[in-house]
Amino acid sequence: MTDDRRRRYRRTMRLMHAIEVGAAGAIELEEDLLIHAENADVLPKLPDASFDLIYIDPPFNTGHVQRKRTVSVERDEEAGERVGFGGRRYRTRLLTDLSFDDDRREYLDFIAPRLEHARRLLAVHGTLYLHLDYREAHYCKLALDEIFGRDCFLNEIVWAYDFGGKPKRRWPAKHDTILVYVRAPGRHHFDSEAVEREPYMAPGLVTPEKALRGKMPVDTWWHTIVPTNGREKTGYPTQKPEGVVRRIVAASSRKGGWCLDFFAGSGTLGAVCAALERRFVLVDHSLSAVTIAARRLGLDAEVLAG
């Protein structure tokens, strides 16, 4: 962010704390907002139909694992793994294991009310981008079909990368899923010309003019993670790269339009919105996340401390 832009956001960006949110009625959208509070407390106070874009990257699983196992025990003198009274051997057989089911249910109970608020907060031309990993995406898609309607489903974007550990006994999981839903089918804002184009994978198969211009991205995005020694690295553990978020903001919001991230983390959406001349509301319950986001966006440290 340039020094001029930093000075601008020192003047126009406001930090709200939980105590202010609790005392407030409706939260008015006048300044860019960075809010340190639980999003469940903030979302009901934001105005209906106000946002061009909502991008959220929620924790991929918040539930506690609760294993509920049902087994049967059968006499088996040859292969039984348990030894019972009188030296008799028994074999156990797992009938049901509901731990994953319980965990998934707990996660959906957590995320679904927030997705209902997201739908209410989107403008009629607005779009939701829900960033997930492969373990939760299919469950959340069913929830979104219920909340938004299946006809509001726009895309399933696959963001592929190639860093981190690689297990030897299965295909390494190196992608995230971004589910895209619109508030009103056919009325959503989408500007393909505003999106940075990417190189053709086989430039020799197109004309030199097309190769020079590049191609419109499709629904599979090859983009590196935030480099360890990169300019935008903040140290926040789940930070997403600006390049991925910039593509979303450029396509699905307008200059001067409002964008919302209520799992804001290190503030990537705010940084991208500032660069692309959008307005933003960021919400996170973590003080460390809000501190990182505030510094990244040029908010004075003394304002944060206050």
C-alpha atoms as one frame of an Amber mdcrd trajectory, in Angstrom:
protein
   0.000   0.000   0.000   1.406   3.436  -0.932   2.041   6.158   1.663  -0.815
   8.243   0.182  -3.216   5.332   0.535  -2.011   4.694   4.084  -2.736   8.325
   5.004  -6.164   8.089   3.421  -7.076   5.011   5.424  -5.817   6.509   8.655
  -8.439   9.212   8.124 -11.376   7.102   6.919 -10.998   3.650   8.500 -12.536
   2.982  11.895 -11.772   0.254  14.406 -14.724  -0.963  16.464 -14.408  -3.152
  19.557 -16.926  -5.613  20.956 -18.109  -3.177  23.631 -19.042  -0.645  20.917
 -20.832  -3.305  18.903 -22.792  -4.359  21.968 -23.862  -0.795  22.685 -24.637
   0.087  19.079 -27.947  -0.171  17.316 -27.566  -0.576  13.589 -24.019  -0.236
  12.280 -23.894   2.429   9.584 -21.656   2.058   6.557 -19.857   5.373   6.375
 -16.191   4.538   6.959 -14.309   1.349   6.191 -14.640  -0.792   9.307 -12.349
  -3.208  11.100 -14.360  -4.798  13.920 -12.904  -6.767  16.814 -15.911  -8.815
  17.939 -17.747 -12.098  17.439 -19.303 -12.065  14.002 -22.535 -13.520  15.405
 -22.934 -10.243  17.336 -22.000  -8.011  14.397 -23.956  -9.529  11.506 -27.472
  -8.739  12.823 -26.503  -5.062  13.099 -25.311  -4.616   9.527 -27.850  -3.163
   7.060 -29.784  -5.393   4.676 -28.798  -5.676   1.007 -25.718  -3.471   1.402
 -22.858  -5.541   0.024 -21.733  -6.203  -3.534 -19.541  -9.023  -2.325 -19.094
 -11.246   0.696 -15.919 -13.319   0.793 -15.375 -15.559   3.808 -12.672 -18.058
   4.646 -14.074 -19.622   7.828 -12.225 -22.079  10.041 -12.577 -25.402   8.279
 -13.827 -27.201  11.351 -14.741 -25.824  14.763 -16.458 -28.836  16.359 -15.022
 -31.145  18.990 -14.697 -34.751  17.865 -17.163 -36.945  19.749 -16.847 -40.635
  18.972 -19.973 -42.739  19.367 -19.074 -46.312  18.564 -21.337 -49.347  18.490
 -19.695 -52.786  18.419 -20.742 -56.395  18.537 -18.685 -59.111  20.282 -18.584
 -62.645  18.848 -16.850 -65.817  20.067 -13.824 -66.615  17.857 -11.217 -68.973
  19.307  -8.914 -68.657  16.281  -8.858 -64.985  15.311 -10.339 -63.206  18.341
  -8.302 -60.208  19.505  -9.863 -60.076  22.987  -9.386 -62.603  25.764 -12.286
 -63.013  28.141 -13.246 -65.113  31.157 -11.686 -68.590  31.195  -9.268 -67.736
  28.391 -11.984 -67.653  25.740 -11.229 -65.442  22.721 -13.660 -62.920  21.209
 -13.713 -60.852  18.041 -15.209 -57.348  18.008 -16.950 -55.902  14.962 -17.572
 -52.186  14.524 -21.213 -51.573  13.643 -21.265 -47.760  13.558 -18.808 -44.939
  14.164 -20.564 -41.567  14.288 -17.606 -39.351  15.145 -17.321 -37.742  11.706
 -21.087 -37.321  11.466 -21.223 -35.544  14.829 -18.315 -33.311  13.884 -19.906
 -32.346  10.584 -23.236 -31.613  12.264 -21.540 -29.349  14.770 -19.754 -27.483
  11.985 -22.953 -26.962  10.003 -24.739 -25.726  13.124 -21.949 -23.178  13.457
 -21.800 -21.959   9.844 -25.448 -22.103   8.678 -26.786 -19.122  10.715 -23.908
 -17.006   9.438 -24.683 -17.980   5.852 -28.303 -16.939   6.404 -27.071 -13.499
   7.447 -24.798 -13.414   4.407 -27.784 -13.878   2.103 -29.678 -11.062   3.859
 -26.722  -8.703   3.613 -26.081  -9.166  -0.114 -27.451  -6.605  -2.533 -29.695
  -7.928  -5.285 -26.630  -7.912  -7.577 -24.399  -9.378  -4.844 -22.296 -12.541
  -4.704 -21.039 -14.794  -1.909 -17.689 -16.565  -2.144 -17.282 -19.266   0.544
 -13.707 -20.556   0.784 -13.418 -24.111   2.140 -11.225 -27.178   2.108 -12.191
 -30.538   0.638 -13.481 -31.959   3.945 -16.347 -29.497   4.338 -17.174 -28.266
   0.824 -19.816 -30.831  -0.096 -21.694 -30.437   3.193 -21.656 -26.642   2.912
 -22.905 -26.796  -0.665 -26.006 -28.662   0.506 -26.519 -26.014   3.202 -26.123
 -23.205   0.648 -28.614 -24.874  -1.685 -31.129 -24.748   1.160 -30.368 -21.169
   2.220 -29.872 -19.498  -1.178 -31.659 -21.942  -3.486 -30.045 -24.256  -6.012
 -30.734 -21.791  -8.805 -28.458 -19.283  -7.052 -25.393 -21.528  -7.396 -22.942
 -19.885  -9.810 -19.609 -21.713  -9.632 -17.404 -24.140  -7.786 -13.906 -22.734
  -8.062 -10.914 -24.961  -7.409  -7.807 -23.133  -6.207  -4.832 -25.435  -6.770
  -1.354 -24.955  -5.316   1.723 -27.122  -4.777   3.324 -26.449  -1.407   3.350
 -28.196   1.965   3.645 -31.828   3.013   2.974 -34.647   0.570   1.810 -37.973
   2.024   3.032 -41.139   0.331  -0.089 -43.290   0.694  -2.658 -41.114  -1.099
  -2.845 -38.329  -3.658  -1.675 -35.171  -1.849  -4.567 -32.771  -1.194  -3.389
 -29.525  -2.777  -6.525 -27.539  -3.480  -9.214 -25.500  -1.775 -12.795 -25.122
  -2.942 -14.549 -21.764  -3.283 -18.337 -22.028  -3.608 -19.990 -19.085  -5.371
 -23.673 -18.180  -4.871 -25.573 -15.111  -6.008 -28.416 -13.272  -4.289 -30.641
 -13.211  -7.390 -29.977 -15.421 -10.424 -29.193 -13.434 -13.563 -29.004 -10.098
 -11.729 -25.552 -10.498 -10.223 -22.634  -8.215 -11.102 -19.800  -9.951 -12.939
 -17.129  -8.037 -14.886 -14.871 -10.443 -16.734 -12.961  -7.564 -18.355 -11.817
  -6.326 -14.929 -10.048  -9.602 -14.114  -6.319  -9.978 -14.702  -5.794 -12.410
 -17.535  -3.433 -15.376 -17.321  -1.049 -17.047 -19.787  -2.288 -19.774 -22.084
  -0.964 -23.184 -21.082  -0.317 -23.944 -24.779   0.381 -20.525 -26.333   1.492
 -22.121 -29.590  -2.086 -23.222 -30.254  -3.463 -19.654 -30.384  -2.592 -16.575
 -32.391   0.296 -14.371 -31.219  -2.220 -11.635 -30.388  -4.210 -13.980 -28.130
  -1.044 -15.309 -26.523   0.096 -11.773 -25.742  -3.266 -10.792 -24.256  -3.665
 -13.969 -22.198  -6.892 -15.775 -21.428  -9.807 -15.300 -19.103  -9.398 -17.526
 -16.020 -11.708 -20.545 -15.826 -13.016 -22.246 -12.655  -9.663 -23.902 -11.850
  -7.118 -21.400 -10.548  -3.430 -22.249 -10.358  -1.926 -19.811  -7.879   0.858
 -20.145  -5.356   0.265 -19.782  -1.622   1.640 -16.692   0.138   5.426 -17.084
  -0.181   7.313 -17.341   3.106   9.599 -14.455   2.162   7.029 -12.566   0.091
   6.055  -8.925   0.371   2.527  -9.626   1.573   3.437 -12.234   4.226   2.059
 -11.171   7.621   2.797 -14.251   9.700  -0.896 -15.091  10.069  -1.136 -18.898
   9.749  -4.089 -19.189   7.334  -3.407 -16.071   5.257  -4.718 -16.313   1.684
  -2.854 -14.712  -1.236  -3.975 -11.338  -2.501  -3.911 -12.643  -6.069  -6.775
 -15.058  -5.394  -8.883 -12.495  -3.542  -8.116  -9.735  -6.067  -9.630 -11.851
  -8.847 -12.813 -12.254  -6.793 -13.113  -8.578  -5.851 -12.398  -7.333  -9.381
 -15.020  -9.598 -10.965 -17.861  -9.370  -8.443 -17.827  -5.847  -7.024 -17.849
  -2.320  -8.390 -15.627   0.657  -7.564 -16.995   2.257  -4.431 -19.057  -0.841
  -3.606 -19.043  -2.463  -0.173 -17.360  -5.812   0.500 -17.568  -7.897   3.682
 -15.377 -10.535   5.301 -16.588 -11.647   8.724 -13.757 -14.163   9.219 -11.220
 -11.494   8.335  -7.991 -13.046   9.625  -5.017 -11.016   8.435  -7.219  -8.593
   6.457  -6.487  -9.745   2.896  -9.903  -8.619   1.648  -9.346  -5.147   3.109
  -5.912  -4.833   1.514  -7.313  -5.832  -1.883 -10.333  -3.524  -1.543  -8.098
  -0.592  -0.655  -5.999  -1.187  -3.771  -9.067  -1.602  -6.025 -11.034   1.362
  -4.594 -13.744  -0.655  -2.869 -15.142  -0.111   0.612 -14.903  -2.867   3.211
 -16.076  -4.254   6.533 -13.776  -6.750   8.251 -14.776  -8.680  11.372 -12.728
 -11.044  13.524 -12.907 -12.155  17.160  -9.128 -12.677  17.450  -7.122  -9.753
  18.815  -3.978 -11.012  17.072  -5.806 -11.132  13.730  -7.223  -7.630  14.174
  -3.803  -6.300  15.199  -2.191  -7.765  12.074  -4.990  -6.476   9.842  -4.830
  -2.995  11.363  -1.098  -2.687  10.779  -1.439  -4.090   7.274  -4.078  -1.486
   6.432  -2.114   1.388   7.909  -4.206   2.003  11.033  -2.135   3.733  13.698
  -0.935   1.496  16.537  -2.092   4.006  19.121  -5.612   3.924  17.661  -5.584
   0.136  17.959  -4.401   0.299  21.556  -7.168   2.734  22.375
